[in-house]
Amino acid sequence: MALESQNESDGYTTAFALFEGLWEAGITACFVNVGSDHPSIIEAIVKGKRERPHRWPRMITCPSEVTAISMADGYARVTGRPQAVLVHVDVGTQALGQGVHNASVGRAPVFIFAGLCPYTESGELPGSRTEYMHWLQEAPDQKAIVRQYCRYTGEVRTGLNVKKVIGRALQFANTDPKGPVYVASAREVLAEQLRPESLQQDQWVPVGPSALPQDAVRRIAAALVQAERPLIITGYSGRNWRNPELLVALADLIPGIRVHDTGGSDMCFPASHIAYEGFRLGTHECTQDADAILLLDCDVPWIPSRNPPPKDARIYHVDSDPLNQQIPVSFFPANGRWKVDSFTALGQFVDHIKNDGVLTAVLKDPRYAARATARAQAHEERLANIASQPRLGDDELLDAHNIGSLLRTTLPESTTFVIEGVTSAQILADQLQPTRPGSWINCGATGIGWSNGAALGVRMALTDLEEKNGGQKPSLVCQVVGDGSFMCAAPSSALWVASKFGIPVLTVVLNNGGWKAPRNSTQLVYPKGLNVSATDDEINVSFRPTPNYAALAEAAVGSEVGQGQRDGPENTGAWMKGLRMRTVAEFRDALRLANERVGEERKGMLVEAMM
């Protein structure tokens, strides 16, 4: 019988070729949650670890699938390159949950692999069904669970082309708009014996960046230069860390232009620049008086019912996905749309304006200098207003304003912030005022709990980059997350993974006792409704009495709960330290400790800010 041959796993199987193919394609980490569909996968993992440990993806065990995909997502936000996620059959695919939405909407390339139930019952082939659950986990169309969120879904039906399936999937993942891809295969296929072969990787590259046609460059550049109130609205252009510098160069060429961030998923434009109008989720008033608008990598530039632009405004949309092809209702008007690479387009705008005699002559008009002066004054007033918001006395209670201010002034300038503040995110952006590309990373999607795993992926990616660049001093990664988001995506799983694999992150949990966003949403629709007088318990958004997140952090990694409180604030013996803080002085002291503990000692720390 074929079952007898299953004891022999020393050969080169489809499963082994899968991981070898991922490594050859540049994937260095695999976030795994294994199951009964993975016998050949498990054998291959062990074989690779033992025989070629330095030419094999690093395997990160993730007790929760949403941790796994969020870590891969976070890694991709830093590097732009996908990593792999391994889950089991339909239930593991479903458990990816909001992580698939986040990677899709947030344009994070991720390679997902899942097993399929065996398709033979009686031992006809190696990998045939051997356990009870093999009859229960066979979905009619497993790939359909995630198909609408993925750039590609495929199946390995024979080991003979497993590396080609990987190559094709990664082409989709790495082509703008980037996103997740999903590949599945049954146990019988994964157990196939093969002869080794490799792809010529330089023939399996993604689609290259495209440029604007020259007439569009002239048209858009002229509109921005000649407008009285020009505006650039961006959302995720800062994912490419080269873009902010070019966007600054463009803003410097057109005095008086404004730049507004309406996505907040990346540091797209430095907060220190006089053109910066700040980050708001599509609700800033700057859209209402603009006469020429450039939408640059932007999903939701404004809310049509709240702050639409003037009807006679000239609007141009430059984006990797200007039609928002996965959003059925998206009717933002534009006088022109181009599916192009934003870095390429920005370079075209800067070069054209610099070298066009007519435009350079126009820009010498004194009114542009006057506009620059007005912008500088408006920017100064805006920063002064922001600086006036935090109450920083030692005994002051914590809120989003003073928390953001203390994070900016107490943590190192090299800190990378992974933000999931939801209702606090815009205030945090005001106070943190990021200026360095990659220093602010937000989800850009709506599946809460993303940052629990994403912060770990960001830390891993930064560590890899730092080691590649000659072992420079590691920077600090700070996750700032609301309590509602923190609770929503297996926090104990992420905390355990951080400890298990030594991934040091400072986590700041904003504990305001529950969800605030549903109340805000309800008030926008029913401003005089019952919700105005309803308690948090009445509208089912209260988390009070609140969990002790500081204790949870210590318990999740294996520390004895409360150990830090007994041993003193440093708690030097345990890998994870949890603290609850209520006042400005307490929070400032906690951040100073984090500088040493997380930044220098490379240990984990969670600070619960009681708001």
C-alpha positions as CSV (number, residue, x, y, z in Angstrom):
1,M,0.0,0.0,0.0
2,A,1.1,3.6,-0.6
3,L,0.7,4.3,3.1
4,E,3.8,2.2,3.8
5,S,6.0,4.6,1.9
6,Q,5.0,7.6,4.0
7,N,7.6,6.6,6.6
8,E,10.3,7.6,4.1
9,S,10.6,11.4,4.0
10,D,14.3,11.8,3.3
11,G,13.7,12.7,-0.4
12,Y,13.1,15.9,-2.2
13,T,9.3,16.5,-1.9
14,T,7.0,19.1,-3.2
15,A,6.8,20.5,0.4
16,F,10.6,20.9,0.5
17,A,10.6,22.5,-2.9
18,L,8.0,24.9,-1.7
19,F,10.3,26.3,1.0
20,E,13.3,26.2,-1.2
21,G,11.5,28.1,-3.8
22,L,10.4,30.8,-1.3
23,W,14.0,31.2,-0.2
24,E,15.3,31.4,-3.7
25,A,12.6,34.1,-4.4
26,G,14.0,36.2,-1.5
27,I,11.6,35.2,1.3
28,T,13.6,34.9,4.6
29,A,10.8,34.4,7.2
30,C,7.8,32.2,7.4
31,F,5.2,32.8,10.1
32,V,3.7,29.4,10.8
33,N,0.6,27.8,12.4
34,V,0.8,24.2,11.5
35,G,-2.0,21.5,11.4
36,S,-3.0,18.1,10.2
37,D,-2.6,19.0,6.5
38,H,1.1,19.6,7.0
39,P,2.9,16.3,7.6
40,S,5.1,16.8,4.5
41,I,5.5,20.4,5.4
42,I,6.7,19.6,8.9
43,E,9.2,17.0,7.6
44,A,10.5,19.5,5.1
45,I,10.9,22.2,7.7
46,V,13.0,19.9,9.9
47,K,15.0,18.7,6.9
48,G,15.8,22.3,5.9
49,K,16.7,23.4,9.4
50,R,19.1,20.5,9.8
51,E,20.7,20.4,6.4
52,R,20.8,24.0,5.3
53,P,20.1,26.3,8.3
54,H,21.7,29.3,6.6
55,R,19.7,28.9,3.3
56,W,16.3,28.3,4.7
57,P,13.5,30.7,5.8
58,R,13.4,31.4,9.5
59,M,10.3,29.8,11.0
60,I,8.3,31.9,13.5
61,T,5.7,29.9,15.5
62,C,2.5,31.9,15.8
63,P,-0.2,30.5,18.1
64,S,-2.8,32.7,16.3
65,E,-3.1,33.1,12.5
66,V,-3.9,36.8,12.8
67,T,-0.5,37.3,14.6
68,A,1.2,35.5,11.7
69,I,-0.3,37.5,8.9
70,S,0.0,40.8,10.8
71,M,3.7,40.1,11.4
72,A,4.2,39.4,7.6
73,D,2.3,42.6,6.9
74,G,4.4,44.7,9.2
75,Y,7.6,43.3,7.7
76,A,6.4,44.3,4.2
77,R,5.6,47.8,5.4
78,V,9.3,48.4,6.0
79,T,10.9,46.5,3.2
80,G,8.3,46.4,0.5
81,R,9.0,42.7,0.1
82,P,6.6,39.8,1.0
83,Q,7.2,37.2,3.7
84,A,5.4,33.9,4.0
85,V,2.5,32.8,6.2
86,L,1.6,29.1,6.7
87,V,-1.9,28.2,7.9
88,H,-4.0,25.0,7.8
89,V,-6.9,24.2,5.6
90,D,-10.2,26.2,5.8
91,V,-10.2,26.9,9.5
92,G,-6.7,28.4,9.5
93,T,-7.6,30.4,6.4
94,Q,-10.7,31.8,8.2
95,A,-8.6,32.5,11.3
96,L,-6.5,35.0,9.3
97,G,-9.6,37.1,9.7
98,Q,-9.2,40.9,9.4
99,G,-5.5,40.4,8.6
100,V,-6.3,39.6,5.0
101,H,-8.4,42.7,4.7
102,N,-5.6,44.8,6.2
103,A,-2.9,43.4,3.9
104,S,-5.3,44.0,0.9
105,V,-6.5,47.5,1.7
106,G,-3.1,48.5,3.1
107,R,-1.3,47.2,0.0
108,A,1.1,45.0,1.9
109,P,2.5,42.1,-0.1
110,V,2.1,38.8,1.8
111,F,2.5,35.2,0.5
112,I,-0.1,32.9,2.2
113,F,0.1,29.1,1.9
114,A,-2.5,26.7,3.2
115,G,-2.9,23.0,3.0
116,L,-6.0,21.3,1.6
117,C,-7.7,18.2,2.9
118,P,-6.5,15.0,1.3
119,Y,-8.5,13.9,-1.7
120,T,-7.9,10.2,-1.3
121,E,-9.5,8.2,1.5
122,S,-7.9,4.7,1.6
123,G,-4.2,5.1,1.4
124,E,-4.0,5.3,-2.4
125,L,-1.2,7.9,-2.2
126,P,1.2,9.2,0.4
127,G,-0.6,11.9,2.3
128,S,-4.0,10.1,2.1
129,R,-6.6,10.7,4.8
130,T,-5.6,9.3,8.2
131,E,-7.7,11.2,10.8
132,Y,-11.3,12.0,11.6
133,M,-11.0,15.7,10.8
134,H,-10.0,15.1,7.2
135,W,-13.7,14.6,6.3
136,L,-14.8,17.8,8.2
137,Q,-12.3,20.4,6.9
138,E,-12.9,20.0,3.2
139,A,-14.6,23.2,2.0
140,P,-16.2,23.2,-1.4
141,D,-13.9,26.1,-2.5
142,Q,-11.3,26.9,0.2
143,K,-9.7,29.6,-1.9
144,A,-13.0,31.5,-2.1
145,I,-12.7,32.4,1.6
146,V,-10.0,35.0,0.7
147,R,-10.2,35.4,-3.1
148,Q,-11.9,38.8,-3.0
149,Y,-9.0,40.2,-0.9
150,C,-6.1,38.6,-2.8
151,R,-4.2,39.7,-5.9
152,Y,-3.9,36.1,-6.8
153,T,-5.2,32.7,-5.6
154,G,-3.8,29.5,-6.9
155,E,-3.3,25.8,-6.2
156,V,-0.3,23.5,-6.5
157,R,-1.8,20.5,-8.2
158,T,1.5,18.8,-9.0
159,G,5.0,19.2,-7.5
160,L,6.4,19.6,-11.0
161,N,5.4,23.2,-11.2
162,V,5.4,24.3,-7.5
163,K,8.1,26.9,-8.0
164,K,6.4,28.3,-11.0
165,V,3.2,28.7,-9.0
166,I,5.2,30.5,-6.3
167,G,6.9,32.7,-8.9
168,R,3.6,33.7,-10.4
169,A,2.0,34.4,-7.1
170,L,4.9,36.6,-6.0
171,Q,4.7,38.5,-9.3
172,F,1.2,39.6,-8.3
173,A,2.1,40.3,-4.7
174,N,5.0,42.6,-5.8
175,T,3.2,44.4,-8.6
176,D,1.4,47.6,-7.7
177,P,-1.1,47.7,-6.1
178,K,0.7,45.2,-4.0
179,G,-1.2,42.9,-1.7
180,P,-1.7,39.4,-0.4
181,V,-1.6,36.2,-2.5
182,Y,-2.9,32.8,-1.5
183,V,-1.7,29.4,-2.6
184,A,-3.1,26.0,-1.4
185,S,-2.2,22.3,-2.0
186,A,-3.3,18.9,-0.8
187,R,-1.3,16.5,1.3
188,E,-0.9,14.1,-1.5
189,V,0.7,16.7,-3.7
190,L,3.0,18.0,-1.0
191,A,4.3,14.4,-0.4
192,E,5.3,13.9,-4.1
193,Q,8.9,13.0,-4.7
194,L,10.6,15.3,-7.2
195,R,13.9,16.0,-8.9
196,P,15.4,19.3,-7.7
197,E,15.2,22.3,-10.0
198,S,15.3,26.0,-9.7
199,L,13.8,29.0,-11.5
200,Q,15.9,31.7,-13.1
201,Q,14.7,34.4,-10.7
202,D,15.5,37.4,-13.0
203,Q,12.8,36.1,-15.3
204,W,10.1,36.1,-12.6
205,V,10.1,39.8,-11.7
206,P,7.0,41.9,-11.1
207,V,5.6,44.5,-13.4
208,G,7.9,47.5,-13.5
209,P,6.9,51.1,-12.6
210,S,5.2,53.2,-15.2
211,A,5.5,56.9,-15.9
212,L,3.0,59.7,-16.8
213,P,2.7,60.6,-20.4
214,Q,4.4,63.9,-21.1
215,D,1.2,65.8,-21.9
216,A,-0.1,64.8,-18.5
217,V,3.0,66.0,-16.8
218,R,2.7,69.4,-18.5
219,R,-1.0,69.6,-17.8
220,I,-0.8,68.8,-14.1
221,A,2.3,70.9,-13.4
222,A,0.8,73.9,-15.1
223,A,-2.5,73.5,-13.1
224,L,-0.6,73.4,-9.8
225,V,1.7,76.3,-10.6
226,Q,-1.0,78.6,-12.0
227,A,-3.6,77.8,-9.3
228,E,-4.3,80.3,-6.5
229,R,-5.0,77.7,-3.9
230,P,-3.2,74.5,-5.0
231,L,-3.4,71.4,-2.8
232,I,-1.8,67.9,-2.8
233,I,-3.7,65.2,-1.0
234,T,-1.8,62.0,-0.3
235,G,-2.5,58.8,1.7
236,Y,0.1,56.2,1.3
237,S,2.8,57.6,-1.0
238,G,5.3,57.5,1.9
239,R,5.3,53.7,1.7
240,N,8.1,54.3,-0.7
241,W,10.6,56.0,1.6
242,R,12.1,57.9,-1.4
243,N,8.8,59.8,-2.0
244,P,8.8,62.3,0.9
245,E,12.0,63.9,-0.3
246,L,10.6,64.3,-3.8
247,L,7.3,65.6,-2.5
248,V,9.2,68.2,-0.5
249,A,11.1,69.2,-3.6
250,L,7.8,69.7,-5.5
251,A,6.3,71.7,-2.6
252,D,9.4,73.9,-2.5
253,L,9.0,74.7,-6.2
254,I,5.5,76.0,-5.8
255,P,5.3,78.5,-2.9
256,G,2.0,78.5,-1.1
257,I,1.0,74.9,-2.1
258,R,-0.5,72.8,0.7
259,V,0.0,69.1,1.4
260,H,-2.6,67.1,3.3
261,D,-2.4,63.5,4.5
262,T,-5.8,61.9,4.4
263,G,-4.7,58.3,5.0
264,G,-2.1,58.4,7.7
265,S,-0.7,55.0,6.9
266,D,2.9,56.3,6.3
267,M,5.0,59.4,6.8
268,C,4.2,60.9,3.4
269,F,5.3,64.5,4.1
270,P,7.3,65.9,7.0
271,A,5.3,67.7,9.6
272,S,8.0,70.4,9.9
273,H,7.4,71.7,6.4
274,I,5.4,74.9,6.0
275,A,3.2,73.3,3.4
276,Y,2.0,70.5,5.7
277,E,-1.7,70.7,6.6
278,G,-1.6,67.6,8.9
279,F,-3.3,64.3,8.9
280,R,-7.1,63.9,9.1
281,L,-9.2,61.0,7.9
282,G,-10.8,62.7,4.9
283,T,-12.3,65.6,6.9
284,H,-9.9,68.5,6.6
285,E,-11.4,71.9,5.6
286,C,-8.4,72.5,3.2
287,T,-10.3,70.6,0.5
288,Q,-13.1,73.2,0.5
289,D,-11.3,76.1,-1.0
290,A,-8.7,74.4,-3.3
291,D,-8.9,75.3,-7.0
292,A,-6.3,72.7,-8.2
293,I,-5.9,69.3,-6.5
294,L,-3.4,66.5,-7.1
295,L,-4.5,63.2,-5.5
296,L,-1.3,61.2,-5.0
297,D,-1.7,57.6,-3.8
298,C,-4.9,58.4,-2.0
299,D,-8.0,56.3,-1.3
300,V,-10.4,58.7,0.3
301,P,-9.4,62.4,-0.3
302,W,-12.5,63.9,1.3
303,I,-16.0,62.9,2.6
304,P,-18.5,64.1,0.0
305,S,-21.2,64.8,2.5
306,R,-18.9,66.9,4.8
307,N,-16.0,68.7,3.0
308,P,-16.2,68.4,-0.8
309,P,-14.0,70.6,-3.0
310,P,-15.5,73.4,-5.1
311,K,-17.2,72.1,-8.2
312,D,-14.9,74.1,-10.5
313,A,-11.7,72.7,-8.9
314,R,-9.4,71.0,-11.3
315,I,-8.6,67.5,-9.9
316,Y,-5.9,65.1,-11.1
317,H,-5.5,61.6,-9.7
318,V,-2.1,59.8,-9.8
319,D,-2.1,56.5,-8.2
320,S,-1.1,52.8,-8.4
321,D,-4.9,52.1,-8.3
322,P,-6.7,55.3,-9.3
323,L,-10.1,53.6,-9.8
324,N,-10.0,51.8,-6.4
325,Q,-10.8,48.6,-8.2
326,Q,-11.7,46.7,-5.0
327,I,-14.0,49.4,-3.7
328,P,-17.4,49.1,-5.4
329,V,-18.7,52.6,-4.4
330,S,-16.0,55.2,-4.9
331,F,-17.2,58.2,-7.0
332,F,-14.5,60.9,-6.3
333,P,-14.4,63.1,-9.4
334,A,-11.2,63.8,-11.3
335,N,-10.4,65.6,-14.6
336,G,-7.7,63.0,-15.3
337,R,-6.6,59.7,-13.8
338,W,-3.3,57.8,-14.4
339,K,-2.2,54.4,-13.1
340,V,1.5,55.1,-12.5
341,D,4.2,54.9,-10.0
342,S,4.2,57.9,-7.7
343,F,7.9,58.1,-7.3
344,T,8.4,58.2,-11.0
345,A,5.6,60.8,-11.4
346,L,6.9,63.1,-8.7
347,G,10.3,63.1,-10.4
348,Q,8.7,64.0,-13.7
349,F,6.8,66.9,-12.0
350,V,10.0,68.3,-10.4
351,D,12.1,68.0,-13.5
352,H,9.5,69.6,-15.7
353,I,8.9,72.6,-13.5
354,K,12.6,73.2,-13.1
355,N,13.2,73.1,-16.8
356,D,10.1,74.8,-18.2
357,G,10.8,78.4,-19.0
358,V,7.2,79.5,-18.9
359,L,6.5,78.0,-15.5
360,T,9.8,79.3,-13.9
361,A,9.0,82.8,-15.2
362,V,5.5,82.6,-13.6
363,L,7.0,81.4,-10.3
364,K,9.1,84.6,-10.1
365,D,6.0,86.7,-9.6
366,P,6.1,88.4,-6.1
367,R,2.7,86.9,-5.2
368,Y,4.4,83.5,-4.8
369,A,6.8,84.9,-2.2
370,A,3.8,86.4,-0.4
371,R,2.1,83.0,-0.4
372,A,5.1,81.4,1.1
373,T,5.2,83.9,3.9
374,A,1.5,83.4,4.6
375,R,2.0,79.6,4.6
376,A,4.9,79.9,7.0
377,Q,2.8,82.0,9.4
378,A,-0.2,79.6,9.1
379,H,2.2,76.6,9.8
380,E,3.7,78.4,12.8
381,E,0.2,79.1,14.2
382,R,-0.8,75.5,13.7
383,L,2.2,74.1,15.6
384,A,1.6,76.7,18.4
385,N,-2.0,75.5,18.8
386,I,-0.9,71.9,18.9
387,A,1.8,72.7,21.5
388,S,-0.8,74.4,23.7
389,Q,-3.0,71.2,23.9
390,P,-1.0,68.9,26.2
391,R,-1.3,69.4,30.0
392,L,2.2,68.4,31.1
393,G,2.2,69.0,34.9
394,D,3.5,66.0,36.8
395,D,0.1,65.3,38.4
396,E,-2.0,65.8,35.2
397,L,-4.0,62.8,34.1
398,L,-3.1,61.2,30.8
399,D,-4.9,61.9,27.5
400,A,-3.9,61.5,23.9
401,H,-2.4,65.0,23.7
402,N,0.1,64.6,26.6
403,I,0.8,61.0,25.7
404,G,1.8,62.0,22.2
405,S,3.9,64.9,23.4
406,L,5.8,62.8,25.9
407,L,6.4,60.0,23.3
408,R,7.9,62.6,21.0
409,T,10.1,64.3,23.6
410,T,11.2,61.3,25.7
411,L,11.9,58.5,23.2
412,P,14.8,58.7,20.8
413,E,14.4,60.6,17.5
414,S,15.2,57.3,15.7
415,T,12.0,55.7,17.1
416,T,9.6,54.0,14.7
417,F,6.0,54.4,15.7
418,V,3.5,51.7,14.8
419,I,0.2,53.5,15.4
420,E,-3.3,52.0,15.9
421,G,-4.9,54.7,18.0
422,V,-8.2,54.7,16.0
423,T,-10.0,57.7,17.6
424,S,-6.7,59.0,19.0
425,A,-4.6,58.6,15.8
426,Q,-5.1,62.1,14.5
427,I,-4.2,63.7,17.8
428,L,-1.1,61.5,18.1
429,A,-0.1,62.5,14.6
430,D,-0.4,66.2,15.6
431,Q,1.8,65.6,18.7
432,L,4.4,63.2,17.3
433,Q,4.9,65.3,14.2
434,P,6.9,62.7,12.2
435,T,9.5,63.9,9.7
436,R,11.6,60.9,8.9
437,P,10.5,58.4,6.2
438,G,9.3,55.2,7.8
439,S,9.0,56.7,11.3
440,W,5.2,56.5,11.3
441,I,3.5,53.3,10.2
442,N,-0.3,53.0,10.4
443,C,-2.5,50.2,9.1
444,G,-4.3,52.2,6.3
445,A,-7.1,49.7,6.6
446,T,-9.8,49.0,9.2
447,G,-9.2,45.5,10.8
448,I,-8.4,46.4,14.3
449,G,-5.7,44.6,16.2
450,W,-3.3,44.8,13.3
451,S,-0.5,46.5,15.3
452,N,-0.1,43.6,17.8
453,G,1.6,41.5,15.1
454,A,2.6,44.3,12.7
455,A,4.9,46.0,15.3
456,L,6.8,42.7,15.6
457,G,7.1,42.4,11.9
458,V,8.4,46.0,11.7
459,R,10.9,45.3,14.4
460,M,12.1,42.1,12.6
461,A,12.5,44.0,9.3
462,L,14.3,46.9,10.8
463,T,16.7,44.5,12.5
464,D,17.4,42.8,9.2
465,L,18.1,46.2,7.6
466,E,20.3,47.3,10.4
467,E,22.4,44.1,10.3
468,K,22.6,44.4,6.5
469,N,23.9,48.0,6.9
470,G,26.9,47.0,9.0
471,G,25.3,46.3,12.4
472,Q,24.2,49.9,13.2
473,K,22.7,50.5,16.6
474,P,19.1,49.1,16.6
475,S,16.3,51.7,16.7
476,L,13.4,51.5,19.1
477,V,10.0,50.4,17.9
478,C,7.0,51.7,19.8
479,Q,3.5,50.3,19.2
480,V,0.7,52.7,20.3
481,V,-2.6,50.9,20.4
482,G,-6.1,51.6,21.8
483,D,-7.4,49.0,24.3
484,G,-10.2,48.1,21.9
485,S,-7.8,47.3,19.1
486,F,-5.4,45.5,21.5
487,M,-8.1,43.2,22.7
488,C,-9.4,42.4,19.2
489,A,-6.5,40.3,17.7
490,A,-5.0,37.8,20.1
491,P,-2.7,40.0,22.2
492,S,-1.4,37.1,24.3
493,S,-0.3,35.4,21.1
494,A,1.7,38.4,19.9
495,L,3.3,39.0,23.3
496,W,4.3,35.3,23.5
497,V,5.9,35.4,20.0
498,A,7.8,38.6,21.0
499,S,9.3,36.8,24.0
500,K,9.9,33.4,22.3
501,F,11.9,34.9,19.4
502,G,13.4,37.9,21.2
503,I,11.6,40.7,19.4
504,P,11.8,43.8,21.6
505,V,9.0,46.3,21.2
506,L,7.6,49.0,23.5
507,T,3.8,48.7,23.6
508,V,1.7,51.6,24.8
509,V,-1.9,50.6,25.4
510,L,-4.3,53.6,25.5
511,N,-6.8,52.4,28.0
512,N,-9.9,54.6,27.7
513,G,-12.2,51.8,28.8
514,G,-13.5,50.5,25.6
515,W,-14.4,51.5,22.0
516,K,-15.0,55.2,21.2
517,A,-15.4,55.0,17.4
518,P,-18.9,53.4,17.4
519,R,-20.3,56.3,19.5
520,N,-18.7,58.8,17.2
521,S,-20.1,57.1,14.1
522,T,-23.6,57.0,15.7
523,Q,-23.5,60.7,16.6
524,L,-22.7,61.6,13.0
525,V,-25.9,59.9,11.8
526,Y,-28.1,60.7,14.9
527,P,-26.6,63.9,16.4
528,K,-29.8,64.3,18.6
529,G,-30.5,60.6,19.0
530,L,-30.7,58.4,22.1
531,N,-27.0,57.8,21.9
532,V,-26.2,61.3,23.1
533,S,-27.5,60.5,26.6
534,A,-26.7,56.8,26.6
535,T,-24.0,55.3,28.7
536,D,-21.1,53.3,27.3
537,D,-22.8,50.2,28.7
538,E,-26.1,51.0,27.0
539,I,-24.4,51.1,23.6
540,N,-22.2,48.1,24.4
541,V,-18.8,49.8,24.0
542,S,-17.6,49.7,27.6
543,F,-14.7,47.5,28.7
544,R,-15.1,48.5,32.4
545,P,-14.0,47.0,34.6
546,T,-10.9,47.1,32.4
547,P,-8.5,44.2,32.1
548,N,-5.1,44.7,33.6
549,Y,-3.1,44.8,30.4
550,A,0.2,45.2,32.2
551,A,-0.4,42.0,34.1
552,L,-1.6,40.2,30.9
553,A,1.7,41.1,29.2
554,E,3.8,39.5,31.9
555,A,1.6,36.5,32.1
556,A,1.5,35.9,28.3
557,V,5.3,35.6,28.0
558,G,5.6,33.3,31.0
559,S,6.6,35.8,33.6
560,E,4.9,35.4,37.0
561,V,2.1,38.0,37.1
562,G,3.0,41.0,39.2
563,Q,6.7,40.0,39.3
564,G,7.7,43.5,38.2
565,Q,5.8,45.2,41.0
566,R,7.4,43.0,43.6
567,D,10.9,43.3,42.2
568,G,10.9,47.0,41.6
569,P,10.3,49.1,38.5
570,E,13.2,47.8,36.6
571,N,12.3,44.1,36.9
572,T,15.6,43.2,35.3
573,G,15.1,39.5,35.5
574,A,12.1,39.0,33.3
575,W,12.0,39.5,29.6
576,M,8.6,41.4,29.7
577,K,7.8,44.2,32.0
578,G,4.2,45.6,32.4
579,L,3.4,48.9,34.0
580,R,0.1,50.8,34.6
581,M,0.4,54.6,34.6
582,R,-2.1,57.3,35.3
583,T,-0.2,60.6,35.5
584,V,2.3,62.5,33.3
585,A,5.1,62.0,35.8
586,E,4.5,58.3,35.9
587,F,4.3,58.0,32.1
588,R,7.5,60.0,31.6
589,D,9.4,57.8,34.0
590,A,8.1,54.7,32.3
591,L,9.3,56.0,28.9
592,R,12.7,56.7,30.3
593,L,12.9,53.1,31.6
594,A,11.8,51.9,28.1
595,N,14.7,53.7,26.5
596,E,17.0,51.6,28.6
597,R,15.0,48.3,28.7
598,V,13.8,48.1,25.1
599,G,16.3,50.3,23.4
600,E,19.5,49.1,25.1
601,E,18.7,45.7,26.8
602,R,16.5,44.5,24.0
603,K,13.7,43.3,26.2
604,G,10.0,43.8,25.9
605,M,7.8,46.3,27.8
606,L,4.2,47.2,27.9
607,V,3.0,50.5,29.4
608,E,-0.7,50.8,30.0
609,A,-1.8,54.4,30.0
610,M,-5.0,54.9,32.0
611,M,-7.0,57.6,30.3
